[in-house]
Amino acid sequence: MPALLNPVLDLLMVRGTVTAVEPLAARMRRLRIESDALAGLDVRPGQQVRVLVGTGITLRTYSVWRYEPTGAVELGVLDHDGAGPGARWGARAEVGEQVRLGKPEGTFTLRPDAAHHVFVGEETASVAFGAMLAALPDGARISGCVETGTPEDRLPVRHADRLDWLTRGGASLPDAVRALAPEPGGIAYVAGEAKTVQRVRQVLVREAGWDRRSVLTKPFWTPGRRGLS
């Protein structure tokens, strides 16, 4: 990276240190990054951070699995079979590594006062869902459909027993949402592959009668192109 970029990057990003790396699921790693500059932030469940990966100025976006106000974020990094600089960084990151990252941001976040919460997505959405679910009390009304490639890809999220877990190759997410038939009046969080997100939104709005403003969407990727954020 050209040295002349360092002052610019220091204005836009913070420096952190990887302090823990461990598996979250079969194809997901948890990376903990600590930095004094991350302390005391107003972080909302579902937000993301941008991380500088590789040797150039390539940025990749990762959902925050957990935030600690003392100055740490934990990210969930999915292994896309090593396809791309973000996946390679996530697979090779080690404790002690220095990284540059942005502060948590984004509007695809938990609406804690909703009457009920519906989560629909797959592996790329499950980290954000995990952060949201961790913030919901036991008395919250929760439902949803989460698809993974194998049962081993399922994340250890809170309230997991209230979700319908699908294995890829069976019912599609739009069909699963039709079968779930969530009643309007709450908030739906729909994330993952762009076209699937669009189809699920159509099922909720056109078929189930949801107000489109109550369906929060986040297309994380589309075939042939990753990192839509």
Buried (B, 14 or more C-beta within 10 A) or exposed (E): EEEEEEEEBEEEBBBBBBBEBEEBBBBBBBBBBBBEEBEEBEBBBBBBBBBBBBEEEBBBBBBBBBBEEEBBBBBBBBBBEEEBBBBBBBBEBEEEBEBBBBBBBBEBBBBBEBEBBBBBBBBBBBBBBBBBBBBBEEEBBBBBBBBBBEEEBBBEBBBBEBBBBBEBEEBBBBBBBBEBEBEBEBBBBBBBBBEBBEBBBBBBBEEBEBEEEBBBBBBBBEEEEBBEB
